[in-house]
Amino acid sequence: MTDLSKLLQCKMPLAAWVIDVEQSSVPWCNGAAEALLADSLGEIKSGQRMIGEALKERISLYLDGVEEGKSLTFDWPFISKEGIHYSCTGSVISLGQKRKGLSVEAHPVMTPRLSRDDQDVGLLAQFETLSFAIFDENGVYCDSSKCFKTHFGNINNVRELFAATDAADSFMSRFTQQESLSQEIMLSTLRGVRWHRIEVSQNKSTQKIYLLTHDIQEDRDHEVALYRLNNYDCLTNLPNRNLLYHQLENALVNASKRQRAFGILYLDLDGFKIINDNFGHRVGDELIQRVAERIKGSIPSGACLYRLGGDEFVVVLENIDSIEDLENIAKNIMQNASNTYPVAKMEMMITASIGIASYPQHANDVDNLLKNADAAMYRAKSTAHNMYFVYENKMADNINAHLTLGGGLRKAIEEEQFVLHYQPKIRLPDESVVGAEALIRWSHPELGMISPDQFIPLAEESGLIIPLGEWVICRACRQLQEWREAGYRPIKLSVNLSSRQFMQADLVDMVQRILEETGVDPKYFELELTESMLMADAQQSIEKLHGFRKLGLTLSIDDFGTGYSSLAYLKKFPIQTLKIDRSFIHDLGLDCDNDAIVKATVAMANSLNLKVIAEGVENRTQVDILNSYKCQEVQGYLFSKPLNSVDFALYMDIHGFYNVSVAVENDSV
């Protein structure tokens, strides 16, 4: 019975509990201990079982002078109400606040008093509360405990316990080669297939097989839940940063051995913080889910998508042939991003900036590969939205500059280190000056003049675009008053609003307050907005635009043709002007498609009684074509570069004017 004794001494589950000697209580015990101690300890007080004074004094004697983690030098014999003998051993633990406690485990002891003929009956009596069964040497069922029958039902052979035939064959094959067996395996129960821990031993004298089972399905479920919690994003169900690093480490090893390449795409959503701040986290979370689904459907089956948290995602593709494989994924993602996302009964738009890096071309380790892809992503974000860049060495320096500028941006706003420059607008066909566009610049005390494409993304990401945008409106209104006080006729100024600024709930009130404080007549002030910001929530945009119109402001759509607006909405927006983006003007006269788009846009605007202005005009050919299309206004380097306020005043003196408009946008000089 040596083997059987070993089995019974380590049967599952062990009863375990903790004794708080100072409080004379058992603050914790597992289920097995709860059943074992039910009639063995004192009364229950405040939800805890109490221990008697005699036991407390006995344990206290052993605890004195014993360090934490050490086992006590005595065995504590214990007999349960079923007559099973246990050896209870304890180890000293800390209960906090310099108090010691005792962690106890109860190990059953096999008593050798049963005769060979009575052994089976005795075992069943002792283990009636456990899932215990006896089979003959061929696996034929002999007898079992009530707990076993309740759990598995009536069976004829041990093979019926196994969920799969090959598992039963493997079990019997292994058991014939060894006298005892312990493993975790799936068994068929009355509740379905569940994970169990089994212990098997054979009586050499009778050839009987003794099987002890313990249902561990809940433990397995807990392990799976814990694994998912640690390795998967709960919002999108995508693998998270932990699994990303695991895959990248494996990919690095495989690529190194096989001399292959692999790469990553680092994605960051454009303007997501604006949506989160203005619509709330529920809307933001739903948008993240829709974006994750869209990206997952845009990448090849061999690529893996991860969410790092917030609005950051990473795509990993192993065994690439060239960097073009990664670029194709980026292009596919951007192409699919052009469609709107149905979120919270709204049609929302959001794009992503993407950075690309590959092993071994751009880095030889995981950390630098991620860092370089991140640097390429920042380059894409600072250049324009919905773009991708492949990593180049100089991008790491750009990131350092990016962080340096970010640290001084708040101080720059407080100290008003920003200035407005103005570029004239020209009326066709007489080419007289009728307005100007103002471009914001950062006059850094150490770095000199910094263009908007370097600091506007920082302001958007940090939320500082709100105070910066308010400063621009205030400065533009003050400039109106300064020109008027200098003797110039009243002119119209227009300010380009950022996406996040437009989402401000109190934006209309803020503009009205500034107009009143500076004394500017609203009819001389104009706001420019982009298609994408208007279409993010078209209905709310319409309401806000009507609020501006009630103030008497003029409204225009900037960069027209680059967004994804609906013509059905265009006629609902209370706007007066369309500005055609410079990308359509650049190849005017050289690209038939661009010619057709510009001509159709001007014709459509004229039919809707909207004024049209074309930006980026650099040569006479463009002017002649736009004039023939009946485009009302143009601007560009052909007539003047952006000028500071003093030089712009001189420009007006030289050329004469009767109506000047000023806008602010984040284009480079």
C-alpha positions in Angstrom: 0.0 0.0 0.0 3.0 2.3 -0.2 1.9 3.9 -3.5 -1.7 4.3 -2.3 -0.5 6.0 0.9 1.5 8.5 -1.1 -1.7 9.2 -3.1 -3.9 9.7 -0.1 -1.3 11.9 1.6 -1.4 14.4 -1.2 -5.1 14.1 -2.2 -6.9 17.2 -3.5 -7.7 19.7 -2.2 -5.7 20.2 0.9 -7.5 22.0 3.7 -5.8 25.3 4.5 -6.5 28.1 6.9 -4.9 31.0 8.7 -4.9 31.6 12.5 -4.7 35.1 14.0 -3.3 34.2 17.4 -3.6 37.7 18.9 -7.3 37.9 17.9 -8.0 34.2 18.7 -9.7 33.9 15.3 -9.5 32.2 11.8 -9.7 35.1 9.4 -9.4 33.0 6.3 -9.9 29.4 5.2 -10.6 27.6 1.9 -13.6 25.4 1.1 -12.0 22.2 2.2 -10.9 23.7 5.5 -14.4 25.1 6.1 -15.9 21.6 5.8 -13.1 20.1 7.9 -13.3 22.6 10.7 -17.1 22.9 10.8 -17.4 21.2 14.2 -13.9 21.5 15.4 -13.5 25.2 16.4 -15.4 27.6 18.5 -18.3 29.9 17.7 -18.4 32.4 14.9 -18.0 36.1 15.8 -18.1 38.9 13.3 -18.0 36.4 10.5 -14.9 34.6 11.7 -14.4 31.3 13.5 -12.8 31.6 17.0 -10.2 29.4 18.6 -10.1 28.3 22.2 -7.8 29.8 24.8 -5.9 26.5 25.3 -5.1 26.3 21.6 -4.2 29.9 21.5 -1.7 29.5 24.4 -0.2 26.4 22.8 0.4 28.1 19.5 1.7 31.3 21.2 4.5 29.2 22.9 5.7 28.0 19.5 5.4 31.4 17.8 7.7 33.2 20.3 11.2 33.4 18.8 10.2 31.9 15.4 10.9 34.1 12.3 8.4 34.7 9.5 8.4 32.0 6.8 9.8 29.3 9.2 7.8 26.1 9.8 6.9 25.1 13.3 8.8 22.2 14.8 5.7 20.2 15.8 3.0 18.2 14.0 -0.6 18.9 15.1 -2.6 15.7 14.9 -6.2 16.1 14.1 -9.2 13.7 13.5 -12.2 14.8 11.5 -15.8 13.9 12.3 -15.6 11.2 9.7 -12.7 9.6 11.5 -10.0 10.6 9.0 -6.6 11.2 10.6 -4.8 14.4 9.6 -1.3 15.8 10.3 -1.5 19.6 10.5 1.6 21.6 10.0 2.1 25.3 10.2 4.4 28.1 9.1 4.8 31.6 10.5 3.4 34.5 8.5 3.1 38.3 9.0 -0.4 39.7 9.5 0.8 43.3 9.4 1.5 45.8 12.2 4.2 43.5 13.5 1.7 40.7 14.3 2.5 37.1 13.6 0.0 34.5 12.4 0.0 30.8 11.5 -0.7 29.4 8.0 -1.9 25.8 8.5 -2.3 22.9 6.0 -4.0 19.6 6.9 -2.5 16.4 5.3 -4.6 13.2 5.6 -2.7 10.2 7.0 -3.4 6.7 5.8 -4.0 4.4 8.8 -2.8 0.8 8.2 -5.5 -0.9 10.3 -7.7 -2.1 7.4 -7.3 -5.7 6.2 -6.8 -6.4 2.5 -10.5 -7.5 2.0 -11.8 -4.4 3.8 -9.6 -1.8 2.2 -12.0 -0.8 -0.6 -14.9 -0.4 1.8 -12.7 1.5 4.2 -11.4 3.9 1.6 -14.9 4.7 0.3 -16.0 5.4 3.8 -13.1 7.7 4.5 -13.4 9.5 1.2 -17.2 9.7 0.8 -17.0 13.5 0.6 -14.4 13.4 -2.2 -14.7 12.3 -5.9 -13.1 8.9 -5.4 -13.6 5.7 -7.5 -12.3 2.2 -7.8 -11.8 0.2 -11.0 -10.3 -3.2 -11.8 -7.1 -3.6 -13.8 -9.0 -3.4 -17.1 -10.7 -0.2 -16.2 -14.1 -1.7 -15.4 -16.0 0.2 -12.8 -16.2 -1.3 -9.3 -17.4 1.3 -6.9 -17.2 5.0 -6.1 -18.1 7.6 -3.5 -21.4 9.4 -3.5 -19.6 12.6 -4.6 -18.1 10.8 -7.6 -21.6 9.5 -8.7 -23.1 12.9 -8.3 -20.4 14.5 -10.4 -20.0 11.9 -13.2 -23.2 9.8 -13.0 -23.3 6.1 -13.7 -20.4 4.7 -15.7 -19.2 1.2 -16.6 -15.6 1.9 -17.5 -12.9 4.5 -16.7 -12.7 5.2 -20.5 -16.2 6.9 -20.3 -14.7 9.7 -18.2 -12.5 11.0 -20.9 -13.8 13.6 -23.4 -11.9 12.1 -26.3 -11.2 8.5 -27.2 -7.5 9.1 -27.9 -7.2 10.7 -24.4 -8.6 7.5 -22.8 -6.2 5.4 -24.9 -3.3 7.5 -23.9 -4.3 7.3 -20.2 -4.6 3.5 -20.2 -1.3 3.2 -22.1 0.6 5.4 -19.7 -0.9 3.8 -16.6 0.1 0.3 -17.7 3.7 1.5 -17.7 3.7 3.1 -14.3 2.1 2.4 -11.0 0.9 6.0 -10.3 -0.2 8.9 -12.3 -1.0 12.6 -11.8 -2.1 15.0 -14.5 -4.6 17.7 -15.5 -7.1 16.6 -18.1 -10.6 17.3 -19.4 -13.3 14.8 -18.3 -16.9 14.4 -19.2 -19.3 15.2 -16.3 -23.0 15.6 -15.9 -22.3 19.4 -16.2 -20.4 18.9 -19.5 -16.7 18.6 -20.3 -14.6 20.2 -17.6 -11.0 20.4 -16.5 -9.9 18.1 -13.6 -6.8 17.3 -11.7 -6.6 13.5 -11.3 -4.4 11.2 -9.1 -4.3 7.5 -9.9 -2.6 4.7 -8.0 -2.8 0.9 -8.2 -3.0 -1.6 -5.4 -0.3 -4.2 -6.3 -2.0 -6.9 -4.3 -5.5 -6.6 -5.7 -4.6 -4.8 -9.0 -7.4 -2.4 -8.2 -7.1 1.1 -9.7 -7.9 4.0 -7.3 -8.9 7.3 -9.0 -9.2 10.7 -7.2 -10.5 13.6 -9.2 -10.8 17.3 -8.4 -12.8 19.7 -10.6 -10.5 22.6 -11.5 -12.6 24.2 -14.2 -13.2 27.4 -12.1 -9.4 27.6 -11.6 -8.8 27.3 -15.3 -11.5 29.9 -16.1 -9.9 32.2 -13.6 -6.5 31.6 -15.2 -7.9 32.3 -18.7 -9.7 35.5 -17.4 -6.5 36.6 -15.8 -4.5 35.9 -18.9 -6.9 37.9 -21.1 -6.9 40.7 -18.5 -3.1 40.9 -18.7 -2.7 40.4 -22.4 -5.8 41.7 -24.2 -7.5 45.1 -24.4 -10.9 44.9 -22.8 -12.4 47.6 -25.0 -11.5 46.2 -28.5 -10.5 42.6 -27.5 -7.3 43.2 -29.4 -4.0 41.9 -28.0 -2.2 44.6 -25.9 1.3 45.8 -25.3 2.3 42.7 -23.4 1.6 40.4 -26.4 3.1 42.9 -28.8 6.4 42.7 -27.1 6.1 38.9 -26.9 5.5 38.6 -30.7 8.2 41.2 -31.5 10.8 39.3 -29.5 9.8 36.0 -31.3 9.8 37.7 -34.6 13.3 39.1 -33.9 14.6 35.6 -33.1 13.0 34.1 -36.2 14.1 36.8 -38.5 17.6 36.7 -37.3 17.9 32.9 -37.8 16.3 32.9 -41.2 17.8 36.3 -42.3 14.3 37.6 -43.0 12.8 41.1 -42.4 9.7 42.1 -40.5 8.1 45.5 -39.8 5.6 47.5 -37.8 3.2 50.3 -38.4 2.6 52.7 -35.5 -0.8 54.4 -35.7 -2.1 57.3 -33.8 -5.6 58.8 -34.4 -5.8 62.4 -35.5 -7.8 64.7 -33.2 -9.2 61.9 -31.0 -8.6 63.8 -27.8 -10.9 66.5 -29.2 -13.7 64.0 -29.6 -13.1 62.5 -26.2 -13.2 65.9 -24.5 -16.2 67.2 -26.2 -18.5 64.2 -26.7 -17.4 62.2 -23.6 -15.6 58.9 -23.1 -18.5 56.7 -24.0 -18.6 58.2 -27.5 -14.8 58.0 -27.6 -14.8 54.3 -26.6 -17.4 53.5 -29.2 -15.3 55.3 -31.9 -12.2 53.4 -30.8 -14.1 50.1 -31.3 -15.3 51.1 -34.8 -11.8 52.2 -35.7 -10.3 48.9 -34.5 -12.8 46.9 -36.6 -12.0 49.1 -39.6 -8.2 48.7 -39.3 -8.5 45.0 -38.7 -10.5 44.6 -41.9 -7.8 46.7 -43.8 -4.8 44.6 -43.0 -3.8 41.2 -44.6 -4.5 38.0 -42.8 -0.9 37.5 -42.0 -0.6 40.8 -40.1 -1.5 41.3 -36.4 -3.1 44.3 -34.9 -2.5 45.5 -31.3 -3.9 48.3 -29.2 -1.4 50.0 -27.0 -4.0 52.1 -25.2 -5.7 55.4 -25.8 -5.8 56.0 -29.6 -2.6 54.2 -30.4 -2.4 50.9 -32.4 0.4 48.8 -33.9 0.4 46.5 -36.9 3.1 43.8 -37.1 3.9 41.9 -40.4 6.5 39.2 -40.4 8.5 37.8 -43.3 8.2 40.9 -45.5 10.0 41.1 -48.9 10.4 44.9 -48.9 9.3 48.1 -47.2 6.6 48.4 -49.8 4.7 45.6 -48.1 4.3 47.8 -45.1 3.5 50.9 -47.2 0.7 49.0 -49.0 -0.9 48.3 -45.6 -0.7 51.9 -44.6 -2.3 53.0 -47.9 -5.1 50.5 -47.5 -5.8 51.7 -43.9 -5.9 55.4 -45.1 -8.1 54.6 -48.0 -10.7 52.8 -45.8 -10.5 55.6 -43.3 -12.2 57.9 -45.7 -15.6 56.5 -44.9 -17.5 57.9 -41.9 -18.0 55.9 -38.6 -21.5 55.5 -37.3 -21.1 56.4 -33.6 -23.8 57.3 -31.1 -26.3 58.1 -33.9 -23.8 60.4 -35.5 -21.6 60.1 -38.6 -18.1 60.8 -37.4 -14.8 61.1 -39.3 -11.3 60.4 -38.0 -8.0 59.7 -39.7 -4.7 58.2 -38.5 -1.1 59.3 -38.7 1.2 56.2 -39.4 4.9 55.6 -38.9 6.7 52.7 -40.5 9.9 50.9 -39.4 11.4 47.5 -40.2 14.0 45.1 -38.9 16.9 45.1 -39.7 16.8 48.2 -41.9 15.8 50.6 -39.2 16.6 48.9 -35.9 18.2 45.7 -34.5 16.1 45.4 -31.3 12.5 45.7 -30.3 12.7 48.9 -28.3 14.4 50.9 -31.0 12.1 49.5 -33.7 9.1 50.8 -31.8 10.8 54.1 -31.0 11.7 54.7 -34.6 8.2 53.8 -35.9 6.8 56.2 -33.3 9.2 58.9 -34.5 8.0 58.4 -38.1 4.4 58.6 -36.9 5.1 62.0 -35.3 6.6 63.2 -38.5 3.4 62.2 -40.3 1.3 63.9 -37.7 3.3 67.1 -37.8 3.2 67.3 -41.6 -0.5 66.6 -42.2 -3.3 64.2 -41.1 -4.1 60.9 -42.7 -0.5 60.4 -43.9 2.3 57.8 -43.4 6.1 58.2 -43.2 8.9 55.6 -43.3 11.5 56.1 -40.6 14.6 58.1 -41.5 17.6 58.8 -39.2 16.9 62.5 -38.7 13.4 61.8 -37.3 14.8 61.0 -33.9 16.2 64.5 -33.7 12.8 65.9 -34.7 11.2 64.1 -31.8 13.5 65.7 -29.4 12.7 69.1 -30.9 9.0 68.2 -30.7 9.3 67.5 -27.0 11.4 70.6 -26.4 8.8 72.8 -28.1 6.0 71.2 -26.3 7.6 72.0 -22.9 7.7 75.8 -23.8 4.3 76.1 -25.5 2.3 77.0 -22.4 4.9 79.6 -21.4 4.8 81.0 -25.0 1.1 81.5 -24.7 1.3 83.2 -21.4 4.1 85.5 -22.6 2.4 86.1 -26.0 5.4 85.0 -28.0 3.2 84.6 -31.1 2.6 87.0 -34.0 0.3 87.2 -37.0 1.6 87.6 -40.5 -0.7 88.6 -43.4 -0.8 87.5 -47.0 -2.8 89.7 -49.4 -6.0 88.5 -51.2 -6.5 89.7 -54.8 -9.8 90.3 -56.5 -10.3 89.2 -60.1 -10.3 90.4 -62.8 -9.0 93.9 -61.8 -6.4 92.4 -59.4 -7.0 94.9 -56.7 -6.2 94.1 -53.0 -9.4 93.1 -51.1 -8.1 91.2 -48.1 -5.4 89.1 -46.5 -4.8 85.8 -44.9 -3.0 85.8 -41.6 -0.6 83.0 -40.6 0.3 82.6 -36.9 4.0 82.3 -36.1 5.9 81.5 -32.9 8.7 84.0 -32.2 10.7 81.8 -30.0 13.3 83.7 -27.9 16.0 81.1 -28.6 14.9 79.2 -31.7 13.7 82.2 -33.7 10.6 82.1 -35.9 8.8 78.8 -35.8 6.2 77.9 -38.4 2.8 76.5 -37.5 3.4 73.0 -38.8 5.8 72.5 -35.9 3.7 73.7 -33.0 0.1 73.5 -34.0 0.1 69.6 -33.7 1.6 70.1 -30.2 -1.1 72.5 -29.3 -3.8 70.1 -30.6 -2.4 67.1 -28.7 -1.9 69.0 -25.4 -5.2 70.9 -25.5 -3.4 74.2 -25.5 -5.0 75.0 -28.9 -8.0 76.3 -26.9 -6.1 79.2 -25.2 -4.0 79.7 -28.3 -7.0 79.9 -30.5 -8.6 82.4 -28.2 -5.4 84.5 -28.3 -5.6 84.6 -32.1 -9.2 85.8 -32.1 -8.3 88.5 -29.5 -5.3 89.6 -31.5 -7.2 89.7 -34.8 -9.9 91.9 -33.2 -7.3 94.2 -31.7 -5.6 94.5 -35.1 -8.8 95.6 -36.6 -9.1 98.4 -34.0 -5.4 99.4 -34.5 -5.8 99.7 -38.3 -9.0 101.7 -37.8 -7.3 104.0 -35.2 -4.4 104.4 -37.7 -6.9 105.9 -40.2 -7.5 102.9 -42.4 -11.0 102.2 -43.6 -12.8 99.3 -41.8 -11.7 95.9 -43.2 -13.0 92.4 -42.6 -10.8 89.9 -40.8 -11.3 86.1 -40.9 -9.9 83.6 -38.4 -9.4 80.0 -39.1 -10.7 77.8 -36.3 -9.0 74.5 -35.4 -11.1 71.3 -35.0 -10.8 71.2 -31.3 -11.6 74.9 -30.9 -14.7 74.4 -33.0 -15.9 71.7 -30.6 -15.9 74.1 -27.7 -19.3 74.2 -26.1 -19.0 77.9 -25.3 -17.2 79.0 -28.5 -20.1 81.3 -29.8 -20.3 83.0 -26.4 -16.5 83.4 -26.3 -16.4 85.1 -29.7 -19.3 87.3 -28.8 -17.5 88.4 -25.6 -14.2 89.3 -27.4 -16.1 91.3 -30.0 -17.9 93.3 -27.3 -14.7 93.8 -25.3 -12.7 95.0 -28.3 -15.6 97.0 -29.8 -15.3 95.3 -33.2 -18.4 95.3 -35.4 -19.2 91.6 -36.2 -19.8 92.4 -39.9 -16.0 93.0 -40.2 -15.1 89.6 -38.7 -15.0 86.3 -40.5 -14.5 82.7 -39.4 -13.0 80.0 -41.6 -13.7 76.3 -41.0 -12.7 73.0 -42.7 -15.0 70.4 -44.2 -13.8 67.7 -41.8 -14.6 69.6 -38.7 -18.1 70.5 -39.9 -18.8 66.9 -40.9 -17.7 65.4 -37.6 -21.2 66.2 -36.3 -23.0 67.9 -39.1 -26.2 68.7 -37.2 -24.4 70.2 -34.2 -22.2 72.2 -36.7 -25.3 73.6 -38.4 -26.6 74.8 -35.0 -23.3 76.4 -34.1 -22.9 78.1 -37.5 -26.4 79.6 -37.1 -25.3 80.9 -33.7 -22.4 82.7 -35.4 -24.6 84.1 -38.1 -27.0 85.6 -35.5 -23.9 87.5 -34.2 -23.5 88.9 -37.7 -20.2 87.1 -38.6 -19.3 85.9 -42.1 -18.5 82.2 -42.5 -16.3 80.3 -45.0 -15.1 76.8 -45.7 -11.3 76.5 -46.0 -9.4 73.9 -48.0 -12.5 73.0 -49.9 -12.2 69.7 -51.8 -9.8 68.0 -49.4 -12.5 66.7 -47.0 -15.4 64.4 -47.4 -18.4 66.7 -47.0 -21.8 66.0 -48.5 -23.3 68.4 -51.0 -26.6 67.8 -49.3 -25.2 69.4 -46.2 -23.3 72.1 -48.0 -26.5 73.9 -48.9 -27.6 73.6 -45.3 -24.5 75.3 -43.9 -25.0 79.1 -43.5 -21.7 79.9 -45.2 -20.8 82.7 -47.7 -17.4 81.6 -49.1 -15.5 78.5 -50.4 -11.7 78.5 -50.5 -10.3 76.0 -53.0 -7.3 74.1 -51.6 -3.8 74.9 -53.1 -3.4 71.2 -54.0 -5.9 71.7 -56.9 -4.3 75.0 -58.0 -0.7 73.8 -58.2 -1.1 71.8 -61.4 -3.8 74.0 -62.9 -3.3 74.1 -66.7 -1.1 70.9 -66.5 -3.6 68.4 -65.1 -7.0 68.0 -66.9 -8.5 66.4 -63.8 -7.6 69.4 -61.6 -8.9 71.8 -64.2 -12.2 70.0 -64.3 -12.5 69.9 -60.5 -11.7 73.6 -60.1 -14.1 74.6 -62.9 -16.9 72.5 -61.5 -16.3 73.9 -58.0 -16.5 77.5 -59.1 -19.6 76.8 -61.1 -21.3 75.1 -58.2 -20.4 77.9 -55.8 -21.7 80.6 -58.2 -25.0 78.7 -58.5 -25.3 78.7 -54.7 -24.4 82.4 -54.5 -21.1 81.6 -52.7 -17.9 83.6 -53.3 -14.9 81.5 -54.3 -11.2 82.2 -53.5 -8.3 80.1 -54.8 -5.1 79.8 -52.7 -1.6 79.0 -53.7 -1.5 80.9 -56.9 2.1 81.2 -58.1 2.0 82.0 -61.9 0.1 84.0 -64.5 -1.3 80.8 -66.2 -3.1 79.9 -63.1 -4.6 83.5 -62.8 -5.8 83.5 -66.4 -7.5 80.1 -66.0 -9.2 81.0 -62.7 -10.3 84.3 -64.3 -11.8 82.4 -67.2 -13.7 80.2 -64.7 -15.1 83.4 -63.0 -13.3 82.7 -59.7 -13.7 85.9 -57.7 -10.5 86.0 -55.6 -7.0 84.5 -55.4 -4.0 84.6 -53.2 -0.4 83.3 -53.4 3.3 84.1 -53.8 2.7 85.6 -57.3 1.3 88.7 -55.5 3.0 88.6 -52.1 4.5 86.4 -49.4 3.1 86.8 -45.8 4.0 90.1 -44.2 4.2 91.3 -40.7 1.6 94.0 -39.5 3.9 96.9 -40.3 4.9 95.7 -43.8 1.3 94.8 -44.6 0.2 98.3 -43.7 2.8 99.6 -46.2 1.5 97.2 -48.8 -2.1 98.5 -48.3 -0.8 102.1 -48.6 1.0 101.3 -51.9 -1.8 99.3 -53.6 -4.9 100.8 -52.1 -7.9 98.8 -50.9 -11.5 99.1 -49.8 -12.1 95.8 -48.0 -9.4 93.6 -46.3 -10.0 90.2 -44.8 -7.6 88.3 -42.6 -7.6 84.6 -41.8 -5.4 82.5 -39.6 -4.3 79.0 -40.5 -1.4 76.6 -39.8 0.3 76.5 -43.2 4.0 77.0 -43.5 5.4 80.1 -45.2 
